[in-house]
Each structure stands twice: as C-alpha cells, then as structure tokens.
Amino acid sequence: MIELLDLQQTLHAFAACNDDDEVWNAFGRVMASNEDLLAARLWLPSSSDEALDDDGERSAASAAMGLFPYLEPATFADVLDVQKRQRPLSSLQDYAQALAYYAEYDAFQQVEGIDEALGEAGAEEQVEAREAGVGAGIFASFDLTLKACSEGQIKAAAQRVARLLEIPVGEALARCRALPLVLGEALDRRRAQAIKDDLEAIGATVQVHGFKPFPWMDAPVLR
C-alpha cells in the first residue's frame, strides 16, 4: 500500500536516514500533489521506476494519486541542509519556502543576514540551536563520553580508545584513568552505536547526548 505523507512526516523520513548515502538508497523520487508543500501530500517511492514511466513522465500509480515529480531526493536533502546551515532553528514553514524557492528557481534560497561566503548562521545562533538540542545537519547526531570503567577492564578500554582516537595505547590508558573522556562529537547514528556497543561489551559506561535534526522533534537515542 502506498503511504502518503505530509511535509513534516517527509522531513522526518529524511531525518530517519543515517546519512546522504542512505537517502540515495532509500528514496527514488519525491512526488507531491501540490506546489504548496504545507498543503500537499507527498510520496517517497523506493525507486524512481515506481513514480515515473519510461519517458520520465509520472507513472499510472502517481497519476492515480494526483502526484507530480517534485525534486530528486538528494536535491531535496541538499535544500534542507542549506536552509538548516543558514537558520538552524528553521520552522516547517521555513523549509517549505526554501524547497519552493529551489523548485521554482533551481537555486538555493539565500537567507537575509547570512554571509554568502560562509553560508552558515553566526556563532550565537549556532550556540542557541545546540542549547536547544538541535544538531548541525538534517540527520540525528550524537556526542559520546566515556564516563566510567572498572579497573579490571581499563586496559581493554584503553585499546579501544587508542584505535578510536588514533593515539598511542599509553596515552589512551592515561586518559581512561582520568575520566570523563570525550569519544566523539557529532557522530552519525551507526558510528555512535558501534562505539557504544563496543565499550559497553566490556562493562564501560558511555554517556550519550543525542542532537535532533529539527527543533520540533524529540532528542534521538541509541539502543
């Protein structure tokens, strides 16, 4: 059964991906029923073949639902990412406007007050977003900190930390004896989960701080 989404659900579907590669593999096209995305129903077929026919026109299934090709998924994600960098606390309406601008002009919308050369919000706005639990990109991200490790497992922890941080084992051992230790910042979900699982397998305690892609979402968590 074909699942139609509103714009917020569509953004959540993109945010649920691990990274750009997963977006590429998960979605074949973004189809929409209306140019006004706040009022539209959207479809994210897993393959462009489901949405389009051999001539690149909308397929029978798309036509039956009143859907038209909107943007390629990678482009859709890029528009979200550019808007996010310029305004980390953008609203759903802000994203809708940015997408509509790209769809009409084939160019990214420039947010007033943003340095074109940098293409990102100022430091104060970035700090405000981080304090609100919003990460830098359109996917969930995680900061990991090693909080505790038993004396009997500290050498095993140091070996893992040495590989992770690419430092000598002796230095890693010293850092593991002087906890807490930052293991990584702004890690994607798969990487963060792998590190957490590896250290918790030896009984170490890893603190996870998840950052959400969009301000209206709940903070992401690992298993």
C-alpha angles and dihedrals in degrees: 000000000000113000117214118203138197119232095267091051089048092053089048090053090055092044090053090065118095096227146328092293091058091050088054092050097040103050132043099187143343110242123188137188096211140024088231098077094193088064098032133100113225135202127203106196115192090231133031087228088071093054102036136041127228091278093054093254123126115285125242090259091053093047092050089058094043092246128150131192109270112170138332110261095244090052092046089053092047091054091051091048094050091049090047093052091050096043112016092186095049117156126230088260090053090055091046090054093047091051092047091050092052092045090054102038104023088231137098117262112246113223114224114253095023118123104245092211092056098034093201141095121271122267094259093055092046091052090049090053093048091050087053089054095252116140130215101259140039093263129070114271133192141207114208127200128184103227105172143003131176118247090242092059100036094102091051089049091049091053090053093045091049091055093043097048095031094234132130116280091240091058091045090052091053091050091048089055091053102052145209097071125181108231098183144333131221091006120170118246098259094048093045092048092050093051093046093049092047094054097038088054088071094044099262120146115236122190115213125202112187124201121205124225096225129031096237093056129092118254110272120244136198125229 
